[in-house]
Amino acid sequence: MCAIICENTDFFAIFAIVFADFENMMDFNTIERFDKIATPFYYYDMDLFRKTVDHVAELASQHNLKVHYAIKANVERRLLEYISSKGFGADCVSGNEVLHAHDCGFPGGKIVYAGVGKSDKEIYNALMLDIEAFNCESLQEIYVINEMAHRYGKKANVSVRINPDIDAHTHKYVTTGLYENKFGISQHEFEKLIEIIGKSEHINFIGLHFHVGSQITRVSEVFALECKRVNEIVAYFERNGLKVGNINLGGGLGVDYDDPDGSPIADFETWFRTISENIVRRPDQKVHVEPGRSLVAQCATLISRVLFVKSGETKNFLIMDAGMNDLIRPALYGAYHKIENLSAEMRTFFPTHQAYDIVGPVCESSDVWGAGRLLPLSVRGDLMAIRSTGAYGQVMASRYNMKDLAPSVFSDRLDEAPVMTDYFE
Ligand SMILES: *Cc1c(COP(=O)(O)O)cnc(C)c1O
């Protein structure tokens, strides 16, 4: 529009592009309000979060899939309460996650509990809640759960996690479905497994569980392959007399860390379509999916301030008040998060850019947010956005160096945010 009515066409075209790009992220008003909030904090875009969950709920009902949210990605109560209110189930990997999910509105009958190492106490608590399923990962675990169910007068629902031996083409730390990984039961134990299930009177065998990895981006290829393997394995178990009521197709959909504004909602469409097209099921068989990261990653941004700008011998450093204690993914997996200088974008539309090594305050050389990142000229006090931090962020935060934990700040409750103290007043 501008380009047509204004004389200085180029200028306004650029203006429109810069402005449009900026508008996607956060409005000026929000950034101005950030200025009064103590950093670092996790900022939750509740509109985007609800939109994502609603979108997934609708697609899942179209494709007749049951969704269990893997709560380990983010256990923030407000998120869990919304997800449970939409009728999703919860996928938990510890006893405390089971209790927390229950506390946030997920009924026992919609909680599944996976994990290679469940303690007796954790099993006991889950038994008392009559959970939907224990996803068992070893023969010995089935034996122990059967014994405990017997002792406490319960019948435990058991789903068995199978290692399908599939390469998910993702980072080696988040690949789970290969024989070299610790997860699931492998083919050489199938006969024994069927025998143990047959002998265990205090369990209900309800289905099979698979999981191949996280941050999967080759969606059609990996999930089509998984479905193919799963069809074979399900058929094998049914031939051997076990009725597989639930097929739980784990494997986490990837999110776009490079361009969070370009793809704020992950490609659930392709994921669900690939599953419906490739899984063989009877009408009474339920198919489950368990997204964690993809439901929550893009809805949170870690907001930090530049404490100091320092020029090293060969590099310029931006030293931030958020560190690896707040978000360990870069230090742990070398993960990439997009970083933006919000204040600089407020100062001018045409900033000069410079390469910075952006680092945290923690006394570890791996406490680096990004090396050689091109950013607008930055100064002490600038507000910085570390994007796509809703998954595996806050849940992995620690108090290393005795740092305080970064709190949650919600877009619809900015008034409740902790206030920044100005020590120069
Ligand atoms: C972690 C986990 C998930 C979620 O994976 P994402 O990649 O975060 O979507 C699902 N199922 C199980 C069993 C898990 O352990």
The ligand as a Gaussian input file, in Angstrom:
#p B3LYP/6-31G(d) Opt

LIG

0 1
 C        9.897000     -37.076000      25.815000
 C        8.868000     -37.985000      25.378000
 C        7.889000     -37.539000      24.483000
 C        7.852000     -36.157000      23.914000
 O        8.820000     -35.928000      22.971000
 P        8.927000     -34.518000      22.215000
 O       10.025000     -34.711000      21.286000
 O        9.195000     -33.475000      23.245000
 O        7.617000     -34.283000      21.541000
 C        6.916000     -38.432000      24.141000
 N        6.881000     -39.681000      24.629000
 C        7.800000     -40.148000      25.489000
 C        7.704000     -41.532000      25.996000
 C        8.825000     -39.309000      25.888000
 O        9.736000     -39.779000      26.721000

